[in-house]
């Protein structure tokens, strides 16, 4: 399989279901990527925190992919999908070269810092968070559900920091990888502050040159109760505690080679957040 350009800019990520708090009344953001072209940024309201992702060492067909940026993590937030057309994309990554149909977006990934709460230590004091610095000039991703893509018929080995700290077994072999989301780099605006897409020249026709993430679901056992970590993203003045529950997704650096709209309108008010 030909080289994947996105792998030079992105790690693979292991996503974990994590619990914190519902975002009441929500966080208003405006997102703009290649799918918006030269149009306006799309306003959405983040309502639920759902995921934390660590850079992961992935071994596939005996070929390991090492972690490049140990400090860079991702936090995943849900929002009700706006009314948008479906899209069709052609993609290429280490696992497959294929075509997907995407429904309107419903998750945002933001850069974050993280610190594991050691199991042997006494329970952490939520009022005494560690000093964590949020990574700067990193990608934000808007994630579009993939419609009806089949599972892949092979296994991969994964190893990340939560595996190292929380599991007796140091790596995890997973199978049944099923594509669920395709994540596109976007600029993010909150109030008067905009985080642009790193390396973007503003020409929507050049968006195929930017790195993307494909998120593949897999089945894995949950952690023992009360596994915790500190995290801090751009929405937080200080670090907050979250409870890590179970591994859920593999994020794979992916090249987008073509895209087009395939229907006039869909989406709108979504149902309850889905992990």
C-alpha positions as CSV (number, residue, x, y, z in Angstrom):
1,X,0.0,0.0,0.0
2,X,1.3,3.5,-0.9
3,X,2.5,5.8,1.8
4,X,-0.1,7.7,3.8
5,X,0.8,11.5,3.9
6,X,-1.2,12.1,7.1
7,X,1.1,9.8,9.1
8,X,3.8,12.4,8.9
9,X,1.6,14.9,10.8
10,X,-0.6,12.7,13.0
11,X,-0.2,9.9,15.5
12,X,-2.6,7.0,15.7
13,X,-4.9,7.5,18.7
14,X,-6.7,5.2,21.1
15,X,-10.0,6.6,22.2
16,X,-11.5,5.8,25.6
17,X,-15.0,6.4,26.8
18,X,-14.7,8.8,29.7
19,X,-17.2,10.6,32.0
20,X,-17.1,14.1,33.3
21,X,-20.1,16.3,33.3
22,X,-22.8,17.5,30.9
23,X,-21.9,20.9,29.5
24,X,-24.8,23.0,30.8
25,X,-25.8,25.3,29.1
26,X,-23.3,24.1,26.5
27,X,-20.3,25.6,24.7
28,X,-21.1,27.6,21.5
29,X,-18.4,27.1,18.8
30,X,-18.2,27.8,15.0
31,X,-16.4,25.3,12.8
32,X,-15.2,25.6,9.3
33,X,-13.3,23.2,7.1
34,X,-13.1,22.1,3.5
35,X,-16.7,20.9,3.4
36,X,-17.8,24.5,4.1
37,X,-15.7,25.7,1.1
38,X,-15.7,29.5,1.0
39,X,-18.9,29.7,3.0
40,X,-19.4,30.7,6.6
41,X,-18.4,28.8,9.7
42,X,-21.1,26.5,11.0
43,X,-22.3,27.3,14.6
44,X,-22.9,24.3,16.9
45,X,-23.3,23.8,20.6
46,X,-21.2,21.2,22.4
47,X,-23.5,19.5,25.0
48,X,-21.6,16.3,26.2
49,X,-18.0,15.3,26.9
50,X,-17.5,11.7,25.8
51,X,-14.0,10.7,24.9
52,X,-10.3,11.1,25.7
53,X,-7.7,9.9,23.2
54,X,-4.0,9.1,23.7
55,X,-1.3,8.6,21.1
56,X,-1.0,4.9,20.6
57,X,1.6,2.5,19.4
58,X,-0.2,0.3,16.7
59,X,1.2,-2.9,15.2
60,X,-0.4,-4.1,12.0
61,X,1.0,-7.0,10.0
62,X,4.1,-6.9,12.1
63,X,4.8,-3.2,11.4
64,X,4.7,-1.0,14.5
65,X,3.8,2.7,14.3
66,X,5.5,4.6,17.1
67,X,4.1,7.5,18.9
68,X,5.4,10.9,17.8
69,X,3.9,13.4,20.2
70,X,3.5,11.9,23.7
71,X,2.2,15.2,25.0
72,X,-0.7,15.6,22.5
73,X,-4.1,14.1,23.5
74,X,-7.6,14.7,22.2
75,X,-10.9,15.4,24.0
76,X,-14.2,14.5,22.2
77,X,-17.4,16.4,22.5
78,X,-20.9,15.7,21.1
79,X,-23.2,18.2,19.4
80,X,-26.5,17.8,17.6
81,X,-25.8,17.5,13.9
82,X,-26.7,20.6,11.8
83,X,-28.8,20.3,8.6
84,X,-26.2,19.6,5.9
85,X,-25.9,17.4,2.8
86,X,-24.4,14.0,3.0
87,X,-20.9,13.7,1.5
88,X,-19.1,11.0,-0.3
89,X,-15.3,10.7,0.3
90,X,-12.6,8.5,-1.0
91,X,-9.9,7.8,1.5
92,X,-6.6,6.0,1.9
93,X,-4.9,4.9,5.2
94,X,-2.8,2.0,6.4
95,X,-5.8,-0.2,6.9
96,X,-7.8,0.4,3.7
97,X,-8.4,2.4,0.5
98,X,-12.1,2.8,0.1
99,X,-15.1,5.1,-0.4
100,X,-17.5,6.2,2.4
101,X,-20.8,8.1,2.6
102,X,-20.8,10.6,5.5
103,X,-23.9,12.0,7.3
104,X,-23.8,15.4,9.0
105,X,-21.1,15.9,11.8
106,X,-21.8,15.3,15.4
107,X,-18.5,15.4,17.3
108,X,-15.6,17.8,17.8
109,X,-12.1,16.7,18.8
110,X,-9.8,19.3,20.4
111,X,-6.2,19.2,21.5
112,X,-5.6,18.5,25.2
113,X,-3.1,17.7,27.9
114,X,-3.5,14.7,30.3
115,X,-2.0,13.3,33.4
116,X,-2.8,9.8,34.8
117,X,-3.9,9.5,38.4
118,X,-1.7,6.7,39.8
119,X,-3.7,3.8,41.2
120,X,-1.4,3.4,44.2
121,X,-1.9,7.0,45.3
122,X,-4.7,8.3,47.6
123,X,-7.8,9.7,45.9
124,X,-7.0,13.0,44.1
125,X,-8.4,16.3,45.4
126,X,-10.5,17.8,42.6
127,X,-9.7,21.2,44.0
128,X,-6.0,20.8,43.6
129,X,-5.4,20.1,39.9
130,X,-1.9,19.7,38.4
131,X,-0.6,22.4,36.2
132,X,-1.2,21.2,32.6
133,X,-0.5,23.3,29.5
134,X,-2.8,22.8,26.5
135,X,-0.8,22.0,23.3
136,X,-0.9,24.9,20.8
137,X,-1.0,25.1,17.0
138,X,-2.5,21.6,16.8
139,X,-5.4,20.3,14.7
140,X,-9.0,20.3,15.6
141,X,-11.3,17.8,14.0
142,X,-15.0,17.8,13.1
143,X,-16.2,14.2,12.9
144,X,-18.8,12.9,10.4
145,X,-20.6,9.5,11.0
146,X,-19.8,6.9,8.3
147,X,-22.9,5.3,6.8
148,X,-22.9,1.5,6.8
149,X,-19.2,0.7,6.3
150,X,-18.2,-3.0,7.0
151,X,-15.8,-4.3,9.6
152,X,-12.3,-5.1,8.6
153,X,-11.2,-8.8,8.7
154,X,-7.9,-8.5,10.6
155,X,-6.4,-7.6,14.0
156,X,-4.1,-4.9,15.3
157,X,-2.1,-4.6,18.5
158,X,-2.5,-1.4,20.5
159,X,-0.5,0.1,23.4
160,X,-1.0,3.5,25.0
161,X,-0.5,5.2,28.4
162,X,-3.7,3.9,29.9
163,X,-2.7,0.4,29.0
164,X,0.6,1.0,30.7
165,X,-0.9,2.4,33.9
166,X,-4.2,0.6,34.3
167,X,-3.8,-2.9,32.8
168,X,-1.7,-5.9,33.8
169,X,-1.5,-6.8,30.2
170,X,0.6,-4.2,28.4
171,X,-1.0,-4.4,25.0
172,X,-4.3,-5.1,23.5
173,X,-5.1,-7.2,20.4
174,X,-8.4,-5.9,18.8
175,X,-10.4,-7.1,15.9
176,X,-13.7,-6.3,14.2
177,X,-12.5,-2.7,13.4
178,X,-15.6,-0.9,12.1
179,X,-15.4,2.6,10.6
180,X,-17.7,4.9,12.5
181,X,-16.5,8.5,12.0
182,X,-14.4,10.4,9.5
183,X,-12.8,13.5,11.0
184,X,-11.9,16.6,9.0
185,X,-9.5,19.3,10.2
186,X,-11.4,22.6,11.0
187,X,-10.9,26.0,12.3
188,X,-12.6,26.6,15.6
189,X,-14.0,29.9,16.8
190,X,-15.2,30.6,20.4
191,X,-16.3,34.2,21.0
192,X,-13.7,36.4,19.3
193,X,-10.9,33.8,19.3
194,X,-10.2,31.5,16.3
195,X,-7.9,28.6,16.2
196,X,-7.0,28.2,12.5
197,X,-6.1,24.9,10.7
198,X,-2.3,24.5,11.0
199,X,-0.7,24.8,7.5
200,X,-4.0,25.7,5.8
201,X,-3.5,28.3,3.0
202,X,-7.3,29.2,2.9
203,X,-7.9,27.6,-0.5
204,X,-10.7,24.9,0.0
205,X,-9.4,23.0,-3.0
206,X,-6.2,22.2,-1.0
207,X,-8.0,20.5,1.8
208,X,-7.2,17.1,0.4
209,X,-3.6,17.8,1.4
210,X,-4.5,18.1,5.1
211,X,-4.3,15.2,7.5
212,X,-7.6,13.5,8.6
213,X,-8.5,10.9,11.1
214,X,-10.7,7.8,10.6
215,X,-12.2,6.4,13.8
216,X,-12.7,2.6,13.9
217,X,-14.8,1.0,16.7
218,X,-13.6,-2.2,18.4
219,X,-14.8,-4.3,21.3
220,X,-12.6,-4.4,24.4
221,X,-13.2,-5.0,28.1
222,X,-13.8,-2.1,30.4
223,X,-11.3,-1.0,33.0
224,X,-11.7,-1.7,36.7
225,X,-13.8,1.0,38.4
226,X,-12.3,4.3,39.5
227,X,-9.6,4.7,37.0
228,X,-9.1,8.4,36.7
229,X,-7.0,11.0,34.8
230,X,-6.6,14.8,34.8
231,X,-7.3,16.5,31.5
232,X,-7.2,20.1,30.3
233,X,-8.4,21.4,26.9
234,X,-9.0,24.8,25.4
235,X,-12.3,25.2,27.2
236,X,-10.8,24.8,30.6
237,X,-9.0,27.3,32.8
238,X,-7.5,24.5,34.8
239,X,-7.3,20.7,34.7
240,X,-10.4,18.6,35.6
241,X,-10.8,15.0,36.7
242,X,-12.4,12.4,34.5
243,X,-13.2,8.7,35.0
244,X,-11.9,6.5,32.3
245,X,-14.2,3.6,31.5
246,X,-13.3,1.5,28.4
247,X,-11.4,1.6,25.2
248,X,-13.7,2.3,22.2
249,X,-12.1,3.6,19.0
250,X,-8.8,3.6,17.0
251,X,-8.0,6.8,15.3
252,X,-6.0,6.2,12.1
253,X,-4.2,9.0,10.2
254,X,-6.0,9.2,6.8
255,X,-5.6,10.9,3.5
256,X,-8.8,12.2,1.8
257,X,-8.3,11.9,-2.0
258,X,-11.7,13.2,-3.2
259,X,-15.1,14.4,-1.8
260,X,-18.4,15.6,-3.1
261,X,-21.9,16.3,-1.7
262,X,-24.5,13.5,-2.5
263,X,-27.8,14.9,-1.3
264,X,-29.4,18.3,-0.9
265,X,-30.2,18.2,2.9
266,X,-30.3,16.0,5.8
267,X,-29.4,16.1,9.5
268,X,-30.9,18.7,11.8
269,X,-31.8,17.9,15.4
270,X,-30.2,14.7,16.4
271,X,-31.1,12.1,19.0
272,X,-29.3,11.5,22.3
273,X,-25.5,11.4,22.2
274,X,-24.2,8.0,21.1
275,X,-20.9,6.5,22.1
